[in-house]
Amino acid sequence: MCRNIKTLFNFDPPVTDDEVRAASLQFVRKITGFNKPSKANEQAFQHAVEAIAGISMELLISLETSAEPKNRDEEAAKAKERSALRFQNQN
């Protein structure tokens, strides 16, 4: 899975349309291998991003959990710490 695609479920405040679209864009980039599609592929690329964003939002809205929502700032700090450890161990 692409490391740039983050978990979007069960956060306070809830996920935004922009976050879902950004994750969808990363997914389409990953599976196509295109960072930016050619003119010939641009329409299909954008259609895929929008379709995946729509389905993803439907999924996120329909999911249920009894767990407490995660705090975005705390989760970001944990991710930053994991990243620092991962790259520290590579040197």
Contact map, one row per residue, 1 for C-alpha under 8 A:
1110100000000000000000000000000000000000000000000000000000000000000000000000000000000000000
1111100000000000000000000110010000000000000000000000000000000000000000000000000000000000000
1111110000000000000000000000000000000000000000000000000000000000000000000000000000000000000
0111110000000000000000100100000000000000000000000000000000000000000000000000000000000000000
1111111000000000000000100110000000000000000000000000000000000000000000000000000000000000000
0011111100000000000000100000000000000000000000000000000000000000000000000000000000000000000
0000111110000000000000000000000000000000000000000000000000000000000000000000000000000000000
0000011111100010001100000000000000000000000000000000000000010000000000000000000000000000000
0000001111100110000000000000000000000000000000000000000000010000000000000000000000000000000
0000000111110100000000000000000000000000000000000000000000000000100111000000000000000000000
0000000111111110000000000000000000000000000000000000000000000000000011110000000000000000000
0000000001111100000000000000000000000000000000000000000000000000000011110000000000000000000
0000000000111110000000000000000000000000000000000000000000000000000000110000000000000000000
0000000011111111000000000000000000000000000000000000000000000000000000000000000000000000000
0000000110101111101100000000000000000000000000000000000000000000000000000000000000000000000
0000000000000111111100000000000000000000000000000000000000000000000000000000000000000000000
0000000000000011111110000000000000000000000000000000000010000000000000000000000000000000000
0000000000000001111111000000000000000000000000000000000000000000000000000000000000000000000
0000000100000011111111100000000000000000000000000000000000000000000000000000000000000000000
0000000100000011111111110000000000000000000000000000100110000000000000000000000000000000000
0000000000000000111111111000000000000000000000001100100000000000000000000000000000000000000
0000000000000000011111111100000000000000000000000000000000000000000000000000000000000000000
0001110000000000001111111110000000000000000000000000100000000000000000000000000000000000000
0000000000000000000111111111000000000000000000001101100100000000000000000000000000000000000
0000000000000000000011111111100000000000000000001000000000000000000000000000000000000000000
0101100000000000000001111111110000000000000000000000000000000000000000000000000000000000000
0100100000000000000000111111111000000000000000000000000000000000000000000000000000000000000
0000000000000000000000011111111100000000000010011000000000000000000000000000000000000000000
0000000000000000000000001111111111110000000000000000000000000000000000000000000000000000000
0100000000000000000000000111111111000000000000000000000000000000000000000000000000000000000
0000000000000000000000000011111110000000000000000000000000000000000000000000000000000000000
0000000000000000000000000001111111000000000000000000000000000000000000000000000000000000000
0000000000000000000000000000111111100000000000000000000000000000000000000000000000000000000
0000000000000000000000000000110111111000000000000000000000000000000000000000000000000000000
0000000000000000000000000000100011111000000000000000000000000000000000000000000000000000000
0000000000000000000000000000100001111100000000000000000000000000000000000000000000000000000
0000000000000000000000000000000001111111110010000000000000000000000000000000000000000000000
0000000000000000000000000000000000011111110000000000000000000000000000000000000000000000000
0000000000000000000000000000000000001111111000000000000000000000000000000000000000000000000
0000000000000000000000000000000000001111111000000000000000000000000000000000000000000000000
0000000000000000000000000000000000001111111110000000000000000000000000000000000000000000000
0000000000000000000000000000000000001111111111000000000000000000000000000000000000000000000
0000000000000000000000000000000000000011111111100000000000000000000000000000000000000000000
0000000000000000000000000000000000000000111111110000000000000000000000000000000000000000000
0000000000000000000000000001000000001000111111111000000000000000000000000000000000000000000
0000000000000000000000000000000000000000011111111100000000000000000000000000000000000000000
0000000000000000000000000000000000000000001111111110000000000000000000000000000000000000000
0000000000000000000000000001000000000000000111111111000000000000000000000000000000000000000
0000000000000000000010011001000000000000000011111111100000000000000000000000000000000000000
0000000000000000000010010000000000000000000001111111110000000000000000000000000000000000000
0000000000000000000000000000000000000000000000111111111000000000000000000000000000000000000
0000000000000000000000010000000000000000000000011111111100000000000000000000000000000000000
0000000000000000000110110000000000000000000000001111111110000000000000000000000000000000000
0000000000000000000000000000000000000000000000000111111111000000000000000000000000000000000
0000000000000000000000000000000000000000000000000011111111100000000000000000000000000000000
0000000000000000000100010000000000000000000000000001111111110000000000000000000000000000000
0000000000000000100100000000000000000000000000000000111111111000000000000000000000000000000
0000000000000000000000000000000000000000000000000000011111111100000000000000000000000000000
0000000000000000000000000000000000000000000000000000001111111110000000000000000000000000000
0000000110000000000000000000000000000000000000000000000111111110000000000000000000000000000
0000000000000000000000000000000000000000000000000000000011111110000000000000000000000000000
0000000000000000000000000000000000000000000000000000000001111111000000000000000000000000000
0000000000000000000000000000000000000000000000000000000000111111100000000000000000000000000
0000000000000000000000000000000000000000000000000000000000000111110000000000000000000000000
0000000001000000000000000000000000000000000000000000000000000011111000000000000000000000000
0000000000000000000000000000000000000000000000000000000000000001111100000000000000000000000
0000000000000000000000000000000000000000000000000000000000000000111110000000000000000000000
0000000001000000000000000000000000000000000000000000000000000000011111000000000000000000000
0000000001110000000000000000000000000000000000000000000000000000001111100000000000000000000
0000000001110000000000000000000000000000000000000000000000000000000111110110000000000000000
0000000000111000000000000000000000000000000000000000000000000000000011111110000000000000000
0000000000111000000000000000000000000000000000000000000000000000000001111111000000000000000
0000000000000000000000000000000000000000000000000000000000000000000000111111100000000000000
0000000000000000000000000000000000000000000000000000000000000000000001111111110000000000000
0000000000000000000000000000000000000000000000000000000000000000000001111111111000000000000
0000000000000000000000000000000000000000000000000000000000000000000000011111111100000000000
0000000000000000000000000000000000000000000000000000000000000000000000001111111110000000000
0000000000000000000000000000000000000000000000000000000000000000000000000111111111000000000
0000000000000000000000000000000000000000000000000000000000000000000000000011111111100000000
0000000000000000000000000000000000000000000000000000000000000000000000000001111111110000000
0000000000000000000000000000000000000000000000000000000000000000000000000000111111111000000
0000000000000000000000000000000000000000000000000000000000000000000000000000011111111100000
0000000000000000000000000000000000000000000000000000000000000000000000000000001111111110000
0000000000000000000000000000000000000000000000000000000000000000000000000000000111111111000
0000000000000000000000000000000000000000000000000000000000000000000000000000000011111111100
0000000000000000000000000000000000000000000000000000000000000000000000000000000001111111110
0000000000000000000000000000000000000000000000000000000000000000000000000000000000111111111
0000000000000000000000000000000000000000000000000000000000000000000000000000000000011111111
0000000000000000000000000000000000000000000000000000000000000000000000000000000000001111111
0000000000000000000000000000000000000000000000000000000000000000000000000000000000000111111
0000000000000000000000000000000000000000000000000000000000000000000000000000000000000011111
